Amino acid sequence: MKRSDIFRAAAYLLPLLLLLNNSCDISSGDETVRTVSLNVAGTYVNDAGIPTNQSGATITRITFNQNGDQLEGVDNEGTRWTGSIGRADGDTATVTIRGITTTGVQVVITGSIVVNGTTAVLSGLWVEPSLTSNAFATATVAAGPTPTPTPELTVTPGATVTATPVVTVAPTATPTP
């Protein structure tokens, strides 16, 4: 193979390789955010401790932000929490929330959040590798949208319905001589 053939092949392949390298941007399925019908964002508080028993310093408050079905929060000790809403039906959302204690122990809270007006109640289980405890906290959340009532159609027996014609006029250009 001649030296000029090698350069010619490289000249054709190099732009193709650069194009393929730059055009493949695949997102992870973990970035999918579902829309849910319930707002659970708020500061969940239990002055006695969200779990009845835990390792490390007592967690009394977790503030959650919500983006669709995704939850992100920070507790009173400055620890980050993440979670998701599994199902939202009516006024109840099932949740799974993950974080760590101040001793570095992994925690999973599984349970539900029930929203009544602007009050939300978190209840479920606090699960660490060496212990399980009940979890409970309340929060004030933004009120959900109030449904707009749809007026009922009343039909009077024997009534006559008359259609009103609609005429649309569109101007046309007239050529000038």
Secondary structure, DSSP 4 states (H G I P E B T S, - for coil): --HHHHHHHHHHHHHHHHHHHHH-----GGG-----S----EEEE-TT-SBSS-SSS---EEEEEEETTEEEEEETTS-EEEEEEEEEETTEEEEEEEEE-TT--EEEEEEEEEEETTEEEEEEEEE-SS-EEEEEEEEE-PPPPPPPPPPPP---TT----PPP------------
